[in-house]
Amino acid sequence: MAIPGKGVNQIRTLSGRSDQLSVPYRSYMQISCLEMERARRNKERAAAALRIQMIDTRIEEIEKAEKELLLAVASVNQGLPVGRVGSRPEPEARRNTGGFKIRY
């Protein structure tokens, strides 16, 4: 029986066997990355809250303007006869100017 040959691939090393958390600078680096991400997320949250507040304010303004317009339309319609509510005014009669003329 032949003895298998050994090459560079069969050399045992200790690389990659150390625990990632046992190296202090890696832990500190992960902590700093997590802190930066938390700061970014808090900034995003504050911006989103401000945007929601602005949207809510605008919705309230729209509702207020809509109520005012409905009240104005209701007060105008009270003075008109029932048949005229919402109808269009009569168009004016056209004046005959003699047609389309082009001067050269």
C-alpha positions, 0 to 999 in steps of 0.5 A: 500500500502506498503512503499518501504524499503530503503537500502544503494543503495538509499543513495544520495552522492556527489561523482563523481559530481564534475567537472573534470576541477575544480580540479587544479591538474587534469588539470595540470596533463593533460597538462603535459601529453599532453606536453610529448606526443607532445615532443614524436611526435616531436622526431618521426617527426624528426626521420622520416624526417632524414630517408626520407632524407637518403632514398632520398640520396640513391635513387639519388646514385642508379640513378647515378650508373645506369646511369654510368652503362648504359653509360659503357654498351653503350660504350662497345657495340659500338665496337662490331658487331651488332650480338654479342651485348648481346650474351654469349661467346662460352663455352670452349671445355671440356678436357677428363681426363679419367673419375672419379677415386676414390683412397682408 
